Each structure stands twice: as structure tokens, then as C-alpha cells.
Amino acid sequence: MKYTIIIQWSDENECFVVSLPEWGFCHTHGDTYEEAFKNAQEVLEMLIESS
């Protein structure tokens, strides 16, 4: 299956904020784009395993 990962810079939070739209209001973040993407992958894996 394919899932959407949206990564955007947040001036307010001074980090990259990640949204996983197929999972409702699920979000994570990271100080770098790469860290944000890695965190998103980890959260997505946990969500898939728990569903």
C-alpha cells in the first residue's frame, strides 16, 4: 500500500512538521528534512502494525 507523507517547514515551531493524512490528525516532526522523513516512516510502521 502507498501512503502520503507531507513534510513542511514550520517557522512557528522552527522544525519540519510531518502530516500523515490517511491517518487523520497524525503528525510528527524533525529538525532536518531527513529526520522528519525518518520519524514519519517509523510512525507509519507503528500505525500499520497496530491496525
mmCIF entry with sequence, helices, sheets and N, C-alpha, C, O atoms, coordinates in Angstrom:
data_MODEL
# 
_entry.id   MODEL 
# 
_entity.id                         1 
_entity.type                       polymer 
_entity.pdbx_number_of_molecules   1 
# 
_entity_poly.entity_id                      1 
_entity_poly.type                           'polypeptide(L)' 
_entity_poly.nstd_linkage                   no 
_entity_poly.nstd_monomer                   no 
_entity_poly.pdbx_seq_one_letter_code       MKYTIIIQWSDENECFVVSLPEWGFCHTHGDTYEEAFKNAQEVLEMLIESS 
_entity_poly.pdbx_seq_one_letter_code_can   MKYTIIIQWSDENECFVVSLPEWGFCHTHGDTYEEAFKNAQEVLEMLIESS 
_entity_poly.pdbx_strand_id                 A 
# 
loop_
_entity_poly_seq.entity_id 
_entity_poly_seq.num 
_entity_poly_seq.mon_id 
_entity_poly_seq.hetero 
1 1  MET n 
1 2  LYS n 
1 3  TYR n 
1 4  THR n 
1 5  ILE n 
1 6  ILE n 
1 7  ILE n 
1 8  GLN n 
1 9  TRP n 
1 10 SER n 
1 11 ASP n 
1 12 GLU n 
1 13 ASN n 
1 14 GLU n 
1 15 CYS n 
1 16 PHE n 
1 17 VAL n 
1 18 VAL n 
1 19 SER n 
1 20 LEU n 
1 21 PRO n 
1 22 GLU n 
1 23 TRP n 
1 24 GLY n 
1 25 PHE n 
1 26 CYS n 
1 27 HIS n 
1 28 THR n 
1 29 HIS n 
1 30 GLY n 
1 31 ASP n 
1 32 THR n 
1 33 TYR n 
1 34 GLU n 
1 35 GLU n 
1 36 ALA n 
1 37 PHE n 
1 38 LYS n 
1 39 ASN n 
1 40 ALA n 
1 41 GLN n 
1 42 GLU n 
1 43 VAL n 
1 44 LEU n 
1 45 GLU n 
1 46 MET n 
1 47 LEU n 
1 48 ILE n 
1 49 GLU n 
1 50 SER n 
1 51 SER n 
# 
_struct_asym.id          A 
_struct_asym.entity_id   1 
# 
loop_
_struct_conf.conf_type_id 
_struct_conf.id 
_struct_conf.pdbx_PDB_helix_id 
_struct_conf.beg_label_comp_id 
_struct_conf.beg_label_asym_id 
_struct_conf.beg_label_seq_id 
_struct_conf.pdbx_beg_PDB_ins_code 
_struct_conf.end_label_comp_id 
_struct_conf.end_label_asym_id 
_struct_conf.end_label_seq_id 
_struct_conf.pdbx_end_PDB_ins_code 
_struct_conf.beg_auth_comp_id 
_struct_conf.beg_auth_asym_id 
_struct_conf.beg_auth_seq_id 
_struct_conf.end_auth_comp_id 
_struct_conf.end_auth_asym_id 
_struct_conf.end_auth_seq_id 
_struct_conf.pdbx_PDB_helix_class 
_struct_conf.details 
_struct_conf.pdbx_PDB_helix_length 
HELX_P HELX_P1 AA1 PRO A 21 ? TRP A 23 ? PRO A 21 TRP A 23 5 ? 3  
HELX_P HELX_P2 AA2 TYR A 33 ? SER A 50 ? TYR A 33 SER A 50 1 ? 18 
# 
_struct_conf_type.id          HELX_P 
_struct_conf_type.criteria    ? 
_struct_conf_type.reference   ? 
# 
_struct_sheet.id               AA1 
_struct_sheet.type             ? 
_struct_sheet.number_strands   3 
_struct_sheet.details          ? 
# 
loop_
_struct_sheet_order.sheet_id 
_struct_sheet_order.range_id_1 
_struct_sheet_order.range_id_2 
_struct_sheet_order.offset 
_struct_sheet_order.sense 
AA1 1 2 ? anti-parallel 
AA1 2 3 ? anti-parallel 
# 
loop_
_struct_sheet_range.sheet_id 
_struct_sheet_range.id 
_struct_sheet_range.beg_label_comp_id 
_struct_sheet_range.beg_label_asym_id 
_struct_sheet_range.beg_label_seq_id 
_struct_sheet_range.pdbx_beg_PDB_ins_code 
_struct_sheet_range.end_label_comp_id 
_struct_sheet_range.end_label_asym_id 
_struct_sheet_range.end_label_seq_id 
_struct_sheet_range.pdbx_end_PDB_ins_code 
_struct_sheet_range.beg_auth_comp_id 
_struct_sheet_range.beg_auth_asym_id 
_struct_sheet_range.beg_auth_seq_id 
_struct_sheet_range.end_auth_comp_id 
_struct_sheet_range.end_auth_asym_id 
_struct_sheet_range.end_auth_seq_id 
AA1 1 ILE A 6  ? SER A 10 ? ILE A 6  SER A 10 
AA1 2 CYS A 15 ? SER A 19 ? CYS A 15 SER A 19 
AA1 3 HIS A 27 ? GLY A 30 ? HIS A 27 GLY A 30 
# 
loop_
_atom_site.group_PDB 
_atom_site.id 
_atom_site.type_symbol 
_atom_site.label_atom_id 
_atom_site.label_alt_id 
_atom_site.label_comp_id 
_atom_site.label_asym_id 
_atom_site.label_entity_id 
_atom_site.label_seq_id 
_atom_site.pdbx_PDB_ins_code 
_atom_site.Cartn_x 
_atom_site.Cartn_y 
_atom_site.Cartn_z 
_atom_site.occupancy 
_atom_site.B_iso_or_equiv 
_atom_site.pdbx_formal_charge 
_atom_site.auth_seq_id 
_atom_site.auth_comp_id 
_atom_site.auth_asym_id 
_atom_site.auth_atom_id 
_atom_site.pdbx_PDB_model_num 
ATOM 1   N N  . MET A 1 1  ? 0.833  -1.187 0.000  1.00 0.00 ? 1  MET A N  1 
ATOM 2   C CA . MET A 1 1  ? 0.000  0.000  0.000  1.00 0.00 ? 1  MET A CA 1 
ATOM 3   C C  . MET A 1 1  ? 0.878  1.250  0.000  1.00 0.00 ? 1  MET A C  1 
ATOM 4   O O  . MET A 1 1  ? 2.022  1.231  0.452  1.00 0.00 ? 1  MET A O  1 
ATOM 5   N N  . LYS A 1 2  ? 0.314  2.320  -0.513 1.00 0.00 ? 2  LYS A N  1 
ATOM 6   C CA . LYS A 1 2  ? 1.028  3.587  -0.544 1.00 0.00 ? 2  LYS A CA 1 
ATOM 7   C C  . LYS A 1 2  ? 0.319  4.577  0.380  1.00 0.00 ? 2  LYS A C  1 
ATOM 8   O O  . LYS A 1 2  ? -0.909 4.622  0.444  1.00 0.00 ? 2  LYS A O  1 
ATOM 9   N N  . TYR A 1 3  ? 1.118  5.365  1.090  1.00 0.00 ? 3  TYR A N  1 
ATOM 10  C CA . TYR A 1 3  ? 0.587  6.379  1.990  1.00 0.00 ? 3  TYR A CA 1 
ATOM 11  C C  . TYR A 1 3  ? 1.249  7.719  1.688  1.00 0.00 ? 3  TYR A C  1 
ATOM 12  O O  . TYR A 1 3  ? 2.379  7.775  1.202  1.00 0.00 ? 3  TYR A O  1 
ATOM 13  N N  . THR A 1 4  ? 0.537  8.779  1.978  1.00 0.00 ? 4  THR A N  1 
ATOM 14  C CA . THR A 1 4  ? 1.032  10.128 1.739  1.00 0.00 ? 4  THR A CA 1 
ATOM 15  C C  . THR A 1 4  ? 1.777  10.639 2.964  1.00 0.00 ? 4  THR A C  1 
ATOM 16  O O  . THR A 1 4  ? 1.302  10.507 4.092  1.00 0.00 ? 4  THR A O  1 
ATOM 17  N N  . ILE A 1 5  ? 2.950  11.222 2.732  1.00 0.00 ? 5  ILE A N  1 
ATOM 18  C CA . ILE A 1 5  ? 3.722  11.880 3.790  1.00 0.00 ? 5  ILE A CA 1 
ATOM 19  C C  . ILE A 1 5  ? 3.951  13.315 3.329  1.00 0.00 ? 5  ILE A C  1 
ATOM 20  O O  . ILE A 1 5  ? 4.600  13.551 2.310  1.00 0.00 ? 5  ILE A O  1 
ATOM 21  N N  . ILE A 1 6  ? 3.415  14.268 4.084  1.00 0.00 ? 6  ILE A N  1 
ATOM 22  C CA . ILE A 1 6  ? 3.567  15.687 3.748  1.00 0.00 ? 6  ILE A CA 1 
ATOM 23  C C  . ILE A 1 6  ? 4.539  16.308 4.751  1.00 0.00 ? 6  ILE A C  1 
ATOM 24  O O  . ILE A 1 6  ? 4.303  16.275 5.959  1.00 0.00 ? 6  ILE A O  1 
ATOM 25  N N  . ILE A 1 7  ? 5.632  16.875 4.239  1.00 0.00 ? 7  ILE A N  1 
ATOM 26  C CA . ILE A 1 7  ? 6.649  17.494 5.094  1.00 0.00 ? 7  ILE A CA 1 
ATOM 27  C C  . ILE A 1 7  ? 6.724  18.973 4.749  1.00 0.00 ? 7  ILE A C  1 
ATOM 28  O O  . ILE A 1 7  ? 6.950  19.342 3.597  1.00 0.00 ? 7  ILE A O  1 
ATOM 29  N N  . GLN A 1 8  ? 6.532  19.820 5.763  1.00 0.00 ? 8  GLN A N  1 
ATOM 30  C CA . GLN A 1 8  ? 6.572  21.265 5.563  1.00 0.00 ? 8  GLN A CA 1 
ATOM 31  C C  . GLN A 1 8  ? 7.391  21.916 6.667  1.00 0.00 ? 8  GLN A C  1 
ATOM 32  O O  . GLN A 1 8  ? 7.371  21.467 7.813  1.00 0.00 ? 8  GLN A O  1 
ATOM 33  N N  . TRP A 1 9  ? 8.110  22.974 6.319  1.00 0.00 ? 9  TRP A N  1 
ATOM 34  C CA . TRP A 1 9  ? 8.838  23.750 7.312  1.00 0.00 ? 9  TRP A CA 1 
ATOM 35  C C  . TRP A 1 9  ? 7.848  24.598 8.101  1.00 0.00 ? 9  TRP A C  1 
ATOM 36  O O  . TRP A 1 9  ? 6.946  25.198 7.517  1.00 0.00 ? 9  TRP A O  1 
ATOM 37  N N  . SER A 1 10 ? 8.006  24.653 9.410  1.00 0.00 ? 10 SER A N  1 
ATOM 38  C CA . SER A 1 10 ? 7.171  25.488 10.272 1.00 0.00 ? 10 SER A CA 1 
ATOM 39  C C  . SER A 1 10 ? 8.036  26.566 10.904 1.00 0.00 ? 10 SER A C  1 
ATOM 40  O O  . SER A 1 10 ? 8.891  26.273 11.739 1.00 0.00 ? 10 SER A O  1 
ATOM 41  N N  . ASP A 1 11 ? 7.811  27.828 10.501 1.00 0.00 ? 11 ASP A N  1 
ATOM 42  C CA . ASP A 1 11 ? 8.524  28.939 11.137 1.00 0.00 ? 11 ASP A CA 1 
ATOM 43  C C  . ASP A 1 11 ? 8.159  29.039 12.610 1.00 0.00 ? 11 ASP A C  1 
ATOM 44  O O  . ASP A 1 11 ? 9.000  29.365 13.448 1.00 0.00 ? 11 ASP A O  1 
ATOM 45  N N  . GLU A 1 12 ? 6.896  28.755 12.916 1.00 0.00 ? 12 GLU A N  1 
ATOM 46  C CA . GLU A 1 12 ? 6.414  28.843 14.292 1.00 0.00 ? 12 GLU A CA 1 
ATOM 47  C C  . GLU A 1 12 ? 7.138  27.854 15.208 1.00 0.00 ? 12 GLU A C  1 
ATOM 48  O O  . GLU A 1 12 ? 7.538  28.204 16.318 1.00 0.00 ? 12 GLU A O  1 
ATOM 49  N N  . ASN A 1 13 ? 7.300  26.619 14.732 1.00 0.00 ? 13 ASN A N  1 
ATOM 50  C CA . ASN A 1 13 ? 7.938  25.569 15.536 1.00 0.00 ? 13 ASN A CA 1 
ATOM 51  C C  . ASN A 1 13 ? 9.430  25.428 15.262 1.00 0.00 ? 13 ASN A C  1 
ATOM 52  O O  . ASN A 1 13 ? 10.136 24.720 15.981 1.00 0.00 ? 13 ASN A O  1 
ATOM 53  N N  . GLU A 1 14 ? 9.908  26.105 14.218 1.00 0.00 ? 14 GLU A N  1 
ATOM 54  C CA . GLU A 1 14 ? 11.312 26.038 13.804 1.00 0.00 ? 14 GLU A CA 1 
ATOM 55  C C  . GLU A 1 14 ? 11.789 24.602 13.584 1.00 0.00 ? 14 GLU A C  1 
ATOM 56  O O  . GLU A 1 14 ? 12.863 24.206 14.036 1.00 0.00 ? 14 GLU A O  1 
ATOM 57  N N  . CYS A 1 15 ? 10.954 23.836 12.874 1.00 0.00 ? 15 CYS A N  1 
ATOM 58  C CA . CYS A 1 15 ? 11.306 22.471 12.525 1.00 0.00 ? 15 CYS A CA 1 
ATOM 59  C C  . CYS A 1 15 ? 10.439 22.046 11.343 1.00 0.00 ? 15 CYS A C  1 
ATOM 60  O O  . CYS A 1 15 ? 9.538  22.771 10.923 1.00 0.00 ? 15 CYS A O  1 
ATOM 61  N N  . PHE A 1 16 ? 10.730 20.858 10.816 1.00 0.00 ? 16 PHE A N  1 
ATOM 62  C CA . PHE A 1 16 ? 9.905  20.290 9.759  1.00 0.00 ? 16 PHE A CA 1 
ATOM 63  C C  . PHE A 1 16 ? 8.770  19.513 10.410 1.00 0.00 ? 16 PHE A C  1 
ATOM 64  O O  . PHE A 1 16 ? 9.000  18.652 11.260 1.00 0.00 ? 16 PHE A O  1 
ATOM 65  N N  . VAL A 1 17 ? 7.544  19.823 10.004 1.00 0.00 ? 17 VAL A N  1 
ATOM 66  C CA . VAL A 1 17 ? 6.352  19.165 10.546 1.00 0.00 ? 17 VAL A CA 1 
ATOM 67  C C  . VAL A 1 17 ? 5.822  18.207 9.486  1.00 0.00 ? 17 VAL A C  1 
ATOM 68  O O  . VAL A 1 17 ? 5.728  18.548 8.307  1.00 0.00 ? 17 VAL A O  1 
ATOM 69  N N  . VAL A 1 18 ? 5.480  17.006 9.930  1.00 0.00 ? 18 VAL A N  1 
ATOM 70  C CA . VAL A 1 18 ? 5.030  15.957 9.025  1.00 0.00 ? 18 VAL A CA 1 
ATOM 71  C C  . VAL A 1 18 ? 3.573  15.609 9.317  1.00 0.00 ? 18 VAL A C  1 
ATOM 72  O O  . VAL A 1 18 ? 3.179  15.437 10.471 1.00 0.00 ? 18 VAL A O  1 
ATOM 73  N N  . SER A 1 19 ? 2.785  15.509 8.256  1.00 0.00 ? 19 SER A N  1 
ATOM 74  C CA . SER A 1 19 ? 1.394  15.065 8.358  1.00 0.00 ? 19 SER A CA 1 
ATOM 75  C C  . SER A 1 19 ? 1.241  13.745 7.616  1.00 0.00 ? 19 SER A C  1 
ATOM 76  O O  . SER A 1 19 ? 1.840  13.537 6.561  1.00 0.00 ? 19 SER A O  1 
ATOM 77  N N  . LEU A 1 20 ? 0.431  12.859 8.182  1.00 0.00 ? 20 LEU A N  1 
ATOM 78  C CA . LEU A 1 20 ? 0.099  11.584 7.545  1.00 0.00 ? 20 LEU A CA 1 
ATOM 79  C C  . LEU A 1 20 ? -1.417 11.591 7.321  1.00 0.00 ? 20 LEU A C  1 
ATOM 80  O O  . LEU A 1 20 ? -2.154 11.058 8.150  1.00 0.00 ? 20 LEU A O  1 
ATOM 81  N N  . PRO A 1 21 ? -1.898 12.179 6.226  1.00 0.00 ? 21 PRO A N  1 
ATOM 82  C CA . PRO A 1 21 ? -3.323 12.445 6.041  1.00 0.00 ? 21 PRO A CA 1 
ATOM 83  C C  . PRO A 1 21 ? -4.232 11.225 6.074  1.00 0.00 ? 21 PRO A C  1 
ATOM 84  O O  . PRO A 1 21 ? -5.378 11.334 6.511  1.00 0.00 ? 21 PRO A O  1 
ATOM 85  N N  . GLU A 1 22 ? -3.764 10.082 5.633  1.00 0.00 ? 22 GLU A N  1 
ATOM 86  C CA . GLU A 1 22 ? -4.611 8.884  5.668  1.00 0.00 ? 22 GLU A CA 1 
ATOM 87  C C  . GLU A 1 22 ? -4.886 8.411  7.092  1.00 0.00 ? 22 GLU A C  1 
ATOM 88  O O  . GLU A 1 22 ? -5.759 7.571  7.313  1.00 0.00 ? 22 GLU A O  1 
ATOM 89  N N  . TRP A 1 23 ? -4.152 8.942  8.045  1.00 0.00 ? 23 TRP A N  1 
ATOM 90  C CA . TRP A 1 23 ? -4.292 8.537  9.441  1.00 0.00 ? 23 TRP A CA 1 
ATOM 91  C C  . TRP A 1 23 ? -4.885 9.655  10.291 1.00 0.00 ? 23 TRP A C  1 
ATOM 92  O O  . TRP A 1 23 ? -4.623 9.717  11.492 1.00 0.00 ? 23 TRP A O  1 
ATOM 93  N N  . GLY A 1 24 ? -5.669 10.527 9.699  1.00 0.00 ? 24 GLY A N  1 
ATOM 94  C CA . GLY A 1 24 ? -6.335 11.591 10.444 1.00 0.00 ? 24 GLY A CA 1 
ATOM 95  C C  . GLY A 1 24 ? -5.367 12.669 10.872 1.00 0.00 ? 24 GLY A C  1 
ATOM 96  O O  . GLY A 1 24 ? -4.626 13.214 10.054 1.00 0.00 ? 24 GLY A O  1 
ATOM 97  N N  . PHE A 1 25 ? -5.376 12.969 12.137 1.00 0.00 ? 25 PHE A N  1 
ATOM 98  C CA . PHE A 1 25 ? -4.560 14.073 12.662 1.00 0.00 ? 25 PHE A CA 1 
ATOM 99  C C  . PHE A 1 25 ? -3.203 13.599 13.169 1.00 0.00 ? 25 PHE A C  1 
ATOM 100 O O  . PHE A 1 25 ? -2.673 14.151 14.134 1.00 0.00 ? 25 PHE A O  1 
ATOM 101 N N  . CYS A 1 26 ? -2.650 12.599 12.536 1.00 0.00 ? 26 CYS A N  1 
ATOM 102 C CA . CYS A 1 26 ? -1.351 12.068 12.951 1.00 0.00 ? 26 CYS A CA 1 
ATOM 103 C C  . CYS A 1 26 ? -0.229 12.958 12.411 1.00 0.00 ? 26 CYS A C  1 
ATOM 104 O O  . CYS A 1 26 ? -0.144 13.215 11.210 1.00 0.00 ? 26 CYS A O  1 
ATOM 105 N N  . HIS A 1 27 ? 0.632  13.424 13.328 1.00 0.00 ? 27 HIS A N  1 
ATOM 106 C CA . HIS A 1 27 ? 1.750  14.293 12.961 1.00 0.00 ? 27 HIS A CA 1 
ATOM 107 C C  . HIS A 1 27 ? 3.008  13.868 13.700 1.00 0.00 ? 27 HIS A C  1 
ATOM 108 O O  . HIS A 1 27 ? 2.945  13.225 14.748 1.00 0.00 ? 27 HIS A O  1 
ATOM 109 N N  . THR A 1 28 ? 4.142  14.235 13.139 1.00 0.00 ? 28 THR A N  1 
ATOM 110 C CA . THR A 1 28 ? 5.433  14.104 13.802 1.00 0.00 ? 28 THR A CA 1 
ATOM 111 C C  . THR A 1 28 ? 6.292  15.262 13.306 1.00 0.00 ? 28 THR A C  1 
ATOM 112 O O  . THR A 1 28 ? 5.793  16.134 12.594 1.00 0.00 ? 28 THR A O  1 
ATOM 113 N N  . HIS A 1 29 ? 7.551  15.288 13.662 1.00 0.00 ? 29 HIS A N  1 
ATOM 114 C CA . HIS A 1 29 ? 8.399  16.408 13.251 1.00 0.00 ? 29 HIS A CA 1 
ATOM 115 C C  . HIS A 1 29 ? 9.867  15.989 13.268 1.00 0.00 ? 29 HIS A C  1 
ATOM 116 O O  . HIS A 1 29 ? 10.203 14.879 13.678 1.00 0.00 ? 29 HIS A O  1 
ATOM 117 N N  . GLY A 1 30 ? 10.737 16.899 12.815 1.00 0.00 ? 30 GLY A N  1 
ATOM 118 C CA . GLY A 1 30 ? 12.178 16.680 12.865 1.00 0.00 ? 30 GLY A CA 1 
ATOM 119 C C  . GLY A 1 30 ? 12.906 17.982 12.629 1.00 0.00 ? 30 GLY A C  1 
ATOM 120 O O  . GLY A 1 30 ? 12.381 18.892 11.987 1.00 0.00 ? 30 GLY A O  1 
ATOM 121 N N  . ASP A 1 31 ? 14.117 18.071 13.150 1.00 0.00 ? 31 ASP A N  1 
ATOM 122 C CA . ASP A 1 31 ? 14.925 19.281 12.975 1.00 0.00 ? 31 ASP A CA 1 
ATOM 123 C C  . ASP A 1 31 ? 15.439 19.429 11.552 1.00 0.00 ? 31 ASP A C  1 
ATOM 124 O O  . ASP A 1 31 ? 15.680 20.543 11.089 1.00 0.00 ? 31 ASP A O  1 
ATOM 125 N N  . THR A 1 32 ? 15.609 18.301 10.852 1.00 0.00 ? 32 THR A N  1 
ATOM 126 C CA . THR A 1 32 ? 16.021 18.323 9.452  1.00 0.00 ? 32 THR A CA 1 
ATOM 127 C C  . THR A 1 32 ? 14.953 17.592 8.637  1.00 0.00 ? 32 THR A C  1 
ATOM 128 O O  . THR A 1 32 ? 14.138 16.849 9.183  1.00 0.00 ? 32 THR A O  1 
ATOM 129 N N  . TYR A 1 33 ? 14.972 17.816 7.326  1.00 0.00 ? 33 TYR A N  1 
ATOM 130 C CA . TYR A 1 33 ? 14.026 17.126 6.441  1.00 0.00 ? 33 TYR A CA 1 
ATOM 131 C C  . TYR A 1 33 ? 14.205 15.610 6.572  1.00 0.00 ? 33 TYR A C  1 
ATOM 132 O O  . TYR A 1 33 ? 13.230 14.864 6.660  1.00 0.00 ? 33 TYR A O  1 
ATOM 133 N N  . GLU A 1 34 ? 15.453 15.174 6.582  1.00 0.00 ? 34 GLU A N  1 
ATOM 134 C CA . GLU A 1 34 ? 15.752 13.743 6.661  1.00 0.00 ? 34 GLU A CA 1 
ATOM 135 C C  . GLU A 1 34 ? 15.239 13.142 7.964  1.00 0.00 ? 34 GLU A C  1 
ATOM 136 O O  . GLU A 1 34 ? 14.676 12.047 7.968  1.00 0.00 ? 34 GLU A O  1 
ATOM 137 N N  . GLU A 1 35 ? 15.435 13.862 9.078  1.00 0.00 ? 35 GLU A N  1 
ATOM 138 C CA . GLU A 1 35 ? 14.955 13.379 10.376 1.00 0.00 ? 35 GLU A CA 1 
ATOM 139 C C  . GLU A 1 35 ? 13.430 13.318 10.388 1.00 0.00 ? 35 GLU A C  1 
ATOM 140 O O  . GLU A 1 35 ? 12.851 12.366 10.912 1.00 0.00 ? 35 GLU A O  1 
ATOM 141 N N  . ALA A 1 36 ? 12.784 14.316 9.820  1.00 0.00 ? 36 ALA A N  1 
ATOM 142 C CA . ALA A 1 36 ? 11.324 14.337 9.759  1.00 0.00 ? 36 ALA A CA 1 
ATOM 143 C C  . ALA A 1 36 ? 10.812 13.150 8.950  1.00 0.00 ? 36 ALA A C  1 
ATOM 144 O O  . ALA A 1 36 ? 9.850  12.495 9.352  1.00 0.00 ? 36 ALA A O  1 
ATOM 145 N N  . PHE A 1 37 ? 11.448 12.867 7.811  1.00 0.00 ? 37 PHE A N  1 
ATOM 146 C CA . PHE A 1 37 ? 11.041 11.744 6.982  1.00 0.00 ? 37 PHE A CA 1 
ATOM 147 C C  . PHE A 1 37 ? 11.248 10.416 7.711  1.00 0.00 ? 37 PHE A C  1 
ATOM 148 O O  . PHE A 1 37 ? 10.386 9.539  7.655  1.00 0.00 ? 37 PHE A O  1 
ATOM 149 N N  . LYS A 1 38 ? 12.375 10.263 8.390  1.00 0.00 ? 38 LYS A N  1 
ATOM 150 C CA . LYS A 1 38 ? 12.656 9.042  9.153  1.00 0.00 ? 38 LYS A CA 1 
ATOM 151 C C  . LYS A 1 38 ? 11.618 8.848  10.254 1.00 0.00 ? 38 LYS A C  1 
ATOM 152 O O  . LYS A 1 38 ? 11.115 7.742  10.451 1.00 0.00 ? 38 LYS A O  1 
ATOM 153 N N  . ASN A 1 39 ? 11.299 9.923  10.969 1.00 0.00 ? 39 ASN A N  1 
ATOM 154 C CA . ASN A 1 39 ? 10.286 9.843  12.024 1.00 0.00 ? 39 ASN A CA 1 
ATOM 155 C C  . ASN A 1 39 ? 8.927  9.465  11.442 1.00 0.00 ? 39 ASN A C  1 
ATOM 156 O O  . ASN A 1 39 ? 8.190  8.681  12.041 1.00 0.00 ? 39 ASN A O  1 
ATOM 157 N N  . ALA A 1 40 ? 8.594  10.021 10.274 1.00 0.00 ? 40 ALA A N  1 
ATOM 158 C CA . ALA A 1 40 ? 7.331  9.691  9.621  1.00 0.00 ? 40 ALA A CA 1 
ATOM 159 C C  . ALA A 1 40 ? 7.272  8.207  9.262  1.00 0.00 ? 40 ALA A C  1 
ATOM 160 O O  . ALA A 1 40 ? 6.241  7.561  9.447  1.00 0.00 ? 40 ALA A O  1 
ATOM 161 N N  . GLN A 1 41 ? 8.369  7.674  8.755  1.00 0.00 ? 41 GLN A N  1 
ATOM 162 C CA . GLN A 1 41 ? 8.413  6.252  8.411  1.00 0.00 ? 41 GLN A CA 1 
ATOM 163 C C  . GLN A 1 41 ? 8.203  5.385  9.655  1.00 0.00 ? 41 GLN A C  1 
ATOM 164 O O  . GLN A 1 41 ? 7.479  4.390  9.602  1.00 0.00 ? 41 GLN A O  1 
ATOM 165 N N  . GLU A 1 42 ? 8.830  5.756  10.764 1.00 0.00 ? 42 GLU A N  1 
ATOM 166 C CA . GLU A 1 42 ? 8.692  4.983  11.998 1.00 0.00 ? 42 GLU A CA 1 
ATOM 167 C C  . GLU A 1 42 ? 7.257  5.032  12.516 1.00 0.00 ? 42 GLU A C  1 
ATOM 168 O O  . GLU A 1 42 ? 6.709  4.009  12.926 1.00 0.00 ? 42 GLU A O  1 
ATOM 169 N N  . VAL A 1 43 ? 6.652  6.210  12.499 1.00 0.00 ? 43 VAL A N  1 
ATOM 170 C CA . VAL A 1 43 ? 5.258  6.337  12.953 1.00 0.00 ? 43 VAL A CA 1 
ATOM 171 C C  . VAL A 1 43 ? 4.345  5.548  12.045 1.00 0.00 ? 43 VAL A C  1 
ATOM 172 O O  . VAL A 1 43 ? 3.444  4.854  12.516 1.00 0.00 ? 43 VAL A O  1 
ATOM 173 N N  . LEU A 1 44 ? 4.569  5.648  10.749 1.00 0.00 ? 44 LEU A N  1 
ATOM 174 C CA . LEU A 1 44 ? 3.735  4.913  9.790  1.00 0.00 ? 44 LEU A CA 1 
ATOM 175 C C  . LEU A 1 44 ? 3.837  3.406  10.020 1.00 0.00 ? 44 LEU A C  1 
ATOM 176 O O  . LEU A 1 44 ? 2.823  2.710  9.973  1.00 0.00 ? 44 LEU A O  1 
ATOM 177 N N  . GLU A 1 45 ? 5.028  2.898  10.263 1.00 0.00 ? 45 GLU A N  1 
ATOM 178 C CA . GLU A 1 45 ? 5.205  1.469  10.540 1.00 0.00 ? 45 GLU A CA 1 
ATOM 179 C C  . GLU A 1 45 ? 4.430  1.064  11.787 1.00 0.00 ? 45 GLU A C  1 
ATOM 180 O O  . GLU A 1 45 ? 3.784  0.016  11.801 1.00 0.00 ? 45 GLU A O  1 
ATOM 181 N N  . MET A 1 46 ? 4.486  1.878  12.828 1.00 0.00 ? 46 MET A N  1 
ATOM 182 C CA . MET A 1 46 ? 3.738  1.564  14.060 1.00 0.00 ? 46 MET A CA 1 
ATOM 183 C C  . MET A 1 46 ? 2.239  1.582  13.809 1.00 0.00 ? 46 MET A C  1 
ATOM 184 O O  . MET A 1 46 ? 1.517  0.716  14.303 1.00 0.00 ? 46 MET A O  1 
ATOM 185 N N  . LEU A 1 47 ? 1.768  2.557  13.049 1.00 0.00 ? 47 LEU A N  1 
ATOM 186 C CA . LEU A 1 47 ? 0.328  2.637  12.747 1.00 0.00 ? 47 LEU A CA 1 
ATOM 187 C C  . LEU A 1 47 ? -0.146 1.424  11.958 1.00 0.00 ? 47 LEU A C  1 
ATOM 188 O O  . LEU A 1 47 ? -1.213 0.876  12.232 1.00 0.00 ? 47 LEU A O  1 
ATOM 189 N N  . ILE A 1 48 ? 0.646  1.009  10.982 1.00 0.00 ? 48 ILE A N  1 
ATOM 190 C CA . ILE A 1 48 ? 0.279  -0.148 10.158 1.00 0.00 ? 48 ILE A CA 1 
ATOM 191 C C  . ILE A 1 48 ? 0.265  -1.409 10.993 1.00 0.00 ? 48 ILE A C  1 
ATOM 192 O O  . ILE A 1 48 ? -0.642 -2.231 10.863 1.00 0.00 ? 48 ILE A O  1 
ATOM 193 N N  . GLU A 1 49 ? 1.270  -1.575 11.858 1.00 0.00 ? 49 GLU A N  1 
ATOM 194 C CA . GLU A 1 49 ? 1.338  -2.778 12.708 1.00 0.00 ? 49 GLU A CA 1 
ATOM 195 C C  . GLU A 1 49 ? 0.180  -2.841 13.689 1.00 0.00 ? 49 GLU A C  1 
ATOM 196 O O  . GLU A 1 49 ? -0.298 -3.930 14.007 1.00 0.00 ? 49 GLU A O  1 
ATOM 197 N N  . SER A 1 50 ? -0.278 -1.699 14.171 1.00 0.00 ? 50 SER A N  1 
ATOM 198 C CA . SER A 1 50 ? -1.332 -1.689 15.189 1.00 0.00 ? 50 SER A CA 1 
ATOM 199 C C  . SER A 1 50 ? -2.738 -1.724 14.601 1.00 0.00 ? 50 SER A C  1 
ATOM 200 O O  . SER A 1 50 ? -3.717 -1.849 15.337 1.00 0.00 ? 50 SER A O  1 
ATOM 201 N N  . SER A 1 51 ? -2.841 -1.611 13.267 1.00 0.00 ? 51 SER A N  1 
ATOM 202 C CA . SER A 1 51 ? -4.198 -1.614 12.677 1.00 0.00 ? 51 SER A CA 1 
ATOM 203 C C  . SER A 1 51 ? -4.646 -3.005 12.305 1.00 0.00 ? 51 SER A C  1 
ATOM 204 O O  . SER A 1 51 ? -5.755 -3.182 11.801 1.00 0.00 ? 51 SER A O  1 
# 
